[in-house]
Amino acid sequence: MSTADATTELRRGDVGGDVLLWQRMLNYMTTGEHHLPEDVIAEDGIFGPKTEAATKRFERGAEFQRDGIVGVRERRRWMGAFITCCGAKKPTVALGSYGFDVGHAQLKLNEWLRESEQVLLTIDLLYGPSTEQAVRQYQTARHLMVDGIVGPQTWGDFLGRPER
């Protein structure tokens, strides 16, 4: 089994935090779209046959190639659909926050940390001290206001549309 990260594809046999985050997102989407309870998959961080089948259901609904392989584009599209729907702004996340918005911030931070050859965050959906420290480092490097909070300015920079 291989360990997947935020810049690689996720596929059957992969394990780790990115797989766990993907499983949580699939379950969130599944329960939100009134699927049957048996469509909910185990959130165990192992990309097995049930995760692959759930991914194919998502791909069919999102008009992606139905191969059961999750590319970065698919994850970004899925996460963005829940965060930017109807033009809504992303919520501010800070120390103590928990949820998919934190996971999205952690994915964006890991992209930057990887480019900077720094230690990556664990994508656990929890905005703890490590995430706050990484946000402060990111804000400093990007010449943003350094407050350790992912608000409109930091989200805008993450997404390539700075809000200053």
N, C-alpha and C positions, 0 to 999 in steps of 0.2 A: 504494500500500500504506500501511496505517496502522500506527503503533506502538501496541501495546496495553500497558496497565498492569494492576496487580493489582485495580483496582476496576471494570474494564470487561469486557465480553464479549470472548472470543477467537473469531475466525471466519476463514474463508478470506480470504486477502489480508493478514492481520496479520503483522507481523514483530517480532522483539525477544526480550528475555530471558524474558518471561512465556510466550511461545510455546515457546521452547527448554525451559523448565522443564516445561511441559505435555507436550511430546514425550517428555522423559525419563521423566516419570511414566507416560505411556501405555506406553512400552517396558518399564518396570519391571513394570507390571501384566501386559503381554502375555507376557513371559518367565516371570513368576511363575505364570501360569495355563496354561502348556503350550500356547500357540498355536503355529502354524507359524512357522518363521523368516521367511517372506515377510510375516508380519504386523508385523514390526519395521519402524519408520519411520526415516527420516533425522532426526537431531537437528541441524537446521540453522537453527532459529529462524524458519522460514518456514511459515506455516499454509497448506499447499497441499492438493491433492486427497487425498493419502495420509494426511495428518494429519486431514483431515475424515472420511475413511472410518474411521480408527482411533477417532476421537472418537465416531462413531455406534455402533461396536461397544461401546465403553464405556457409552454412554448406554443401549443396549439392555439390557446386563447390570445396570446400576444403576437401571433403571426411570425414566430421565429421558426427556423429550421427545426424539425422535430427529431433531434438526435439524442436528447437526454444529456447533452454536454452544455454546461453553463459558462458562457463567456463573460468577460467583464462588462460588455455592452448590455447583456441581458440583466445582470445584477443592477447596473446603474439605472436602466430603464425601469425595472421593477421598483427599486427604492425611490426613485424620483417621482414615480406615479403617485405614491402615497404622500409625498412631502410637498410637492408643488402643484397638486391638483387644484384646478380652478384659480390659478394665480396666487394661491395662498403662500405666504412667506414661511420659510422654515422656522420652526420654533427655536428659541434660545435654549441651549443645553449647557450645563455647568456641573461642577462638582456635586455628586449625589444623584444626578439625572440617570435614568435608565430607559432603554427602549431602542427602537430601530433608528431613531434620529441619532442617537449616540453611536450606534453601529456604523451608520453612514459616515459620521465624522471620523470614526476610527479608521474606516477604509481609506478616506481621503488623506488622513494623517499618515497612514502606512505607505501610501504612494509617495508622499514627500520624504518620509523617513528612509525609504528604500533608495531614492535618488540621492539622499544625503549620506547614505551608507551608515545609518544609525540603527539602533536596536528597534525592532518593530513592536507595536502594541499587540496585546492579545485582544482579539475582537470578541468582547464578551457583553456588549451592550451596556456596560456599566461605566459611567464617567467617574473614574477614581483618580487618585493622585498621579498615576502614570499618564493618563490621558490629559489631565490638566497640565502637567509638565510639558508634554509634547505640544499641546496647543500654545503654550507660552513660547516655546522654541520656534514654532511655526510663525507665530505672530511677530516675533522679533526678526526672524529672517525675511519676512515678507513686508516689513515696515508697516505693520498694522498696530493699532492700539493694543498694548500688551496687558490683558486682564485675565487670561486663562479661561475665558468664556467664549463659546462658539455662538455668536450672535450674528446679526445681519452682515456686518463687515467681513467677518471670517467666513461665513457661508458663501457670501458673494465671491470672495477670493478663491475658495475651494472650487466653486463652480465656474470660474472664469468670467464672472460678471461682478466685479467689485462694486459694493454699495458703500460709498463714502460720503 
